[in-house]
């Protein structure tokens, strides 16, 4: 294929991927609505809001600025993540160029004149940059989280930035580059707590070089980079009191303890866009390319060989990914914490770099066929998965808005259904959450399991009957951890003396399903 056709194909993939990063015809779900509602608290309220929520503050302050300037509609709020995801594309080009010289190409050009070696090096860098760019542009994972009002697109951007400036500083540790390491590392820590595992893993790989165990890297620059990473960690210390308070009181009460095999499998599925069959195929294809990127080599006759010994380039990056996921897995297991595959946003750019290296191990028509199939299927899957309704919140709220009258009451059981649905609910309608009759805009995760264990559904029903003699609309979902059976009891006790009608049934195909039950006035 001619260079012009390749350039045109790359441009088409990048444009389609860029457009998909801003297209999501789906209502917000819990976490997105919480993000927008916390950001709306303003500079003074965000920190207090996060004490109840369990996240670091950088994304929320950025979202506060963004929504103040542009508005807080669904598409506008999500566009901040889209911008971060777009910014990651040129950064991936830089990362690909830095990662782009394979050992064989360096070895095979040792006997050539310096000018020719430089040309071949540039060609290898450009090939890797292009391969990494198109794989990231088409990534269902990257597209999915570009369309959510959450911090994960920013996490990937900052993780990539940390790696690029770290590699640059390892090459030439100027003051500016070392400052870049410290600042980007701190920014990542202030964005998501899985940054702790990523930076620990990065620090271990840098320490390995600083101690002289990496024969291809000089130890002195690595020691300076290690110091810059420490400075980045120290910049996080002002937030430590809040972090420790969150650690003691919030955690992840909404999920079960994550098992290592579960973490691995769900992450692979999410690489392709989620647990659906089409997405799983894309995820497995990416894993195969990663393995080829780690262990594949093209010999001097142009044949692809698989070697049990990983290439030094691939080994460094593979170690970074494996150590990050390993440390996170151990921490989740040790603390009975849960895991969501979106946490892998901190390593996905490097998985894509390894997959790009794997793709480049193929030659000629094989590379075009494999790359075209993976990229085409990835884009199709991303377009489909990103526009599946994540929540029934908007449909439920619209149904209530059409019929609610003054004196009626909306009850969200559990409270986790409140933030998303209340976003679309007429603000004049009275709405409360189970179990504490709180406002529905946010969820207080502090000591969540203990408070739910102490809740009394019967007492709650008495209170809402006293609060409203009109129609009561219950937005219901079952099976939530720490609330087992409680919302069912609320419905049962409300049914005594009130006629009940299920207006909307829960749709199990939604990421966040919910039912709407209407209870007529008593008597």
N, C-alpha and C positions, 0 to 999 in steps of 0.2 A: 504494500500500500504506500502511495506517495506521501511525502511529508505534509503536503497541503491537505490531503484527505484525513490524515491523522490529526492535524491541527483542527480541522473542522469538526471531527468527531469529538475531540476533547472539549472544544468550545460548546458543542451541543449538550454534552453531559453536564458540564459545569453550569450552564444556563438553566437546564431543567432542574438540577439539584438546588440551585440558588432559589428558583421560584418555589419549589416544594417546601423550602424552609420558611415560607411565609403563608402557606396555605394549610389551614386546618379547620374544616367545617364541622366543628364539634363543640359542645358546651364545655366550660371548664369543669374540672373535677376538684375534689377536696384540696389537694396540695396547691394547685394553682390559685384557687380562690383565697386560701390562707395567705399565700405570698402577697397577693394584691391587697388584702385587708390589713396585713401587718405593715406593709409599706405605707398604707394610708394613715398610719398612726403618727407619721412625722418623725423628725429626727429624735425628739425626746422620747416618743413612745415606742420606737422600734426596739430598743434594747430591752425594755420591760416586756414587750410582746414576745421577744425571742427567749426570754427566761421561761416562758410557758411553752415554747415551741421546740427548742432544741437545736437551732442552727446558728452558725456564725453570721455576721451582719452585712458583709460587703454587698452581696446581691440585693438585699432589701433596700439599702441606701441608694444603689444605682436604680432600682425599680422605682423608688420614691421620686428621684429626679426625673426619670423617664416619664412616669405617669403625670407628674406635675406639668411637664412641658407639652406632652402629646395627648394626654387623656388616659383613661383606664378601661376602655372597651376591651373586649376579649382579644381581638386582633392586634390592637395597639400594645397592650401589655405583653402579649406573646412576642411581638416584634423585637423586643430587646434581646431575647434569646436568639432570634433569627439573625440579628446584627452580629452577635458574638459568634454564631456559627459561620457566617460569611467571613468574618475576620480571621477565622481559623484556616480558611482556604489558602491565602497567600503565605501564612505562617507554615502551613504544611509543605508548600513549595520549598521554603527555606530548609525545613527539616529534611525533606527528601534529598535536596542537594547535599546536605551535610552527611547524610547516611548513604549517599549514592555510589561510593566507590567500593566495588566488591574486591575481595582478596585476589581472585583469579585475574581480574583485569589489571590490578597493580603488579602482580607477579609476572603476567604475560608481557608487560610493557617495560620491564626492568632493563631490557637490552636495547630499547629504542632511544632515539635522541630525546632530550628533555622537552623539546617543542612538541614532539608527537605524543609523549606521555601526558603532557598538559592537555592536549586536544582530546585524548581518549578519556582522561579524567573528567573533563567537562562534559563529554558525551554521556558518560556513565551517570554523572550527577543530574543531567537534564532528563535522562530516561527515568531515573528514580523519582525525580520531582514530579514529572508528568503522571507516572503510575500512581504515586501517592495522592496526587491532587484528584484524579478522577475517582479513585476508590473512596476518598473522603467525601467528594461531592455527591456520590451515589449512595453513601452509607445510610441504610434505613435507621440505624441507631442515631446518627448525627441529625438526620432529618426529623425523626420523632421528637427529640429533645430540643430542636430548634423551634418547634411549634408548641412548646409548653412554657408557661410563665413560671419557670423554675430555674434553678441556678446551673443545671447540668451542662448546657452549652458553654457557659462561662467557665465551668470547671475544666472542660476539655481544652478550651482556648488557653487558659492560664497554665495548665499542665504542659501543653506543647511549648508555650513561651518559656517556662522554667527549663525545659530540656534543651531548647535551642540556645538560650543564653549560657547554660551550663556547658554545653559542648563548645560553644564559642570561647568561653573563659578557659576551658581546659586546653584549648589551642594557644590562646594568648591572654593571660590573666591581667588585663588592664584594670585600672580602678573602675572605669565606667562599666566594664563587663561584669566585674565582681559585684558592683552595686546593683546591676540588673538581676543577678542571681538572687541577691538578698530581697530585693523589692518584689520580684515575681513570686518567690517562695512565700513571702509573707501574705501577698494578695491571695494566693491559693489557699493558705491556711484560713484566711478570713472569709472564704467562700464555701468550703465544705470540709467536714472533719475527716473524710477519707484522704484528704491531703496529707494528714499525719503519716499514713502508711506509705503513700507515694514518696514523700520527702525522706522518710526513713530508708526506704529502698534505694532511692537515688543517693542518699548519703552513704549507704553501705557500698554501693558500686564505686563511688568516688573515693571512699576510704581504701578500698581494695587497690585502687590505682595509687593513692598517696603512700601506701606502704610498699609500693614497688612490685606488687604481684602481677600487674599487667605489663607484659613485656613490650607492648606497642604504645604505651603512654608514659610520659615523664611524671615522676612523683611530685616534683615541686609545684607545678600548676595545680595539681589535684589537691594539695594541702591548702592552697589559697582558696580554692573553690569550696572545700569542706568548711573553711572558716566563714565564707560568705553564706553558706547554708545555715550555719549556726546563728549568724546575725539575723537571717530571715526568721528563724525560730524565736529569737529574742524579741523581735518586733511584734510577735503574737502575745507577749506576756500581758499587755494591758487588758486583753480579753480573757485571760485565764480565770479570774474570779467568776465570771459568767459561765464559762465553759465547765468549771468544776461544779457549779450550782446546777447546771443542766444535767451533768453526768449523774449527780446524786438524785435528781427529782424527775427528769423527763424520760430519757432513754427511748426505747421503741416498744411500748406496751401494746401496740397494734399488731405486732408480728410475733411469730414463734422463733425459737432459737434456730439459727441457720445451720444446716449440715454442709460439710465440704462438698459432697457430690451435688447437692442442690445448688450451691453457689456456682459451681462449674457449669452445670447444665443450663441453668436459667440465664447465665451470662452469655453462653453460646447462642441460645435462642434470641436473646435481645440484640445481639450483633446483627441479626437479620430482621429485627423489628418486633419480636415478641413470640409468644407461644404458638401462634398459628403455623400450620404445616408449611406454607410457602415461605414464611420467615425462617423457619428452622432450616430449610434447605439452603437459604442464603448464609445463615450462620455457620453451617457445616462447611460450606464452600470456602468461607473466609478462614476457618480453622485449617483446612487442607492447605490453603495458600500460605498460611503462617508456618506450618510445619515444613513446607518446601522452602520457605524463606529462611528457616533456621538450619535445615539439614541438607538442602539442595545445593549442588554445585554443577556448573557447566564445565566439562573438561576441555582440553585444548582441541579436541575434534568436534566440539559443539554439542556433545551429548549430555543430557541431564543425568546426574548421579546423586544418589542419596547416601550421605555419610553419617554414621552415628555421632560423629564429633561435629558439633555446631560450629559455624564460622565465627571468628572473633567479633565481627560487626554485629551479627545476629545474636550472638551470645550475650553481649552487653545489654542490648535492648530486650531480649527475652528474659534476662535476669531481672531487669527493672519491672517488667510486667508480672513475672512469677512471684517476685518478692513482695510487690505491692498487694497482690491478691492473697498471697500466703499470710502476710501479716494481718490483713483485714479479716481473713477467715479465722485465724487463731484468736484474734481479739473478739470477734463475734461469738465464737464458741465459748471462750473463757468467761465472758460477761453475760451469757445467755441472750445476746443481742440478735437481732434479725438482720436480714440482708435483702436489698432490692437491687436488681441488675443495673439500675440506673447509676448506682454508686461506681460502676466500672467506667463511667465517663472519664475518670482520672487516668485510665490506661488505654482507652479505645484508640486515641491517635497513634499509639505505638504498636498496637495490634495491626492497625491499618498500614503502618510503615513496614512491618514484617510481611504482611500479605502482599504489599507492593513488591518487595524484594522477591517473594515467592513467584509472583506473576512474571517477573523479569528473568527468572531462570528458564522459562520456556522461550523458544525461538520461533521466528517466522509466523506461519499461519497458525501454529498451535497457540502462540501468545495472543494473537488477535481473536481466535475463536473462544479461548477460555476467558480472556478479559471481557470480550463483548458479551458473552453469555452471563457472566457474573454481574457485570455492571448493568446490563439491560434488565435482568431479573431483579436486581437490587432496587433499581428505580421504580419498577412496576410494583414491587412489594411495598416500598416506602410510600408511594402515592396511595396505595390501598389502606395500609395499616394506619397511617397518620390521620386519615379522615374517617375512621370508625368512631362513632360516638363513644366518648370515654365515660359519659355520665348521662343519667336520665334527668338530671337536675332541671334543665330548662323546660322540658316537657311537663314535669311535675309542677313547677312554679306557674307556668302559663295556664295549666288546668285550674289551679287554685285561683289565680287572678281573675279568671272568667266568671267565677260563681261566688267568691267570698263577699260577705257583707260585714258592715260594722258589728263588732261584738263576737265575730268568729275568731278562732284561734288555730294556729298551725303549730304542730308539735313534731320536732325532728327526733326520731329515736332510731339509732343513737345520735348523739350530738355531732358525729363526724359527717352526717349528711347536711348539716346546717350551712356551712360556708358556701358551698357551690349553689345549692338551691336558693338560698336567700339572696344571692346575687341577682337572680332573675325575678324575685318575688316583689310585688308591690310593697314599697316601704310603709304604706299606711296599714298593712295587715299585721296584726299582733302575732308574733312568732317566738317560741321558746324551744329549749332543747332538754332532752333527758340526759342526766337525772336531776339537774340542779335548777331548772327553769332559767338557764342562762340565755344571753343573746346569741343568735345563731351565726354571727359573722366569724367567730373564731372558736378554736378548741383549746382548752387548757389541759396540756399534757402532764402537768405537774402531779405527781403521785396519782396518776390516772387509774391504775389498777386498784389501788386501795380505796379511792373514792367510789369507784363503781361497785366494789365488793360491799361497801357499806350502804349502797343505795336501796331504797324501798319502793318498788313499783306501785304498791297499794297507796302509800302516802303521796306519791307523785300524782296518781290519778285523782285523788281527793283534791289536791291543790289545783289541778287544771280544771276540774269541774267547778271549783269555787271561782276560778278566774274567768271562765266563760260559760254562759248558759246557752250560747249559740252553737253553730256547727263547729265541730272540731275536726281538723284535717291532720291525720297522722302520716308523716313521711317515714316509711319503715324499711329497715333492712335487718336481716338476721345473720347469725353466724359470726358476729364481731367478737374478737377476743376480749376478755374481761367483762363482757356483757351477756354471757350465755343465758338465754331464756328470759332475760328481763324485758326486752321490748315486746316479746310475745305475751308476757303477763300484762303489760300495759294495755295491749289491744284487747285481751280477754276481759279485763276489768272495765274497760270503757264500753264494751259490748253489753254490759249489764245496764239495761234501761235506755240504751241508745241503739237505733237501727244503724247497721254498718253496711257500706257499699265499697267494694274495691274498684276505684276509678282507673287506676293504672297498675298493671302487674309488673313485678320486677323482671327485667330482661337479663338473663344470666350471661348473655353475650357481651354486655357492657362491662367495662373495667370497674365501674362503680354503679351497680344496679340499685334500684330503690322502688318501692311500691307506694301508692297513695291510697289511703283508706279514709273514707268520709263517714263521720259519725254525726247523725242528725241530733238536734236538740232533744233532751230527755222529755218523755211524756208525749 
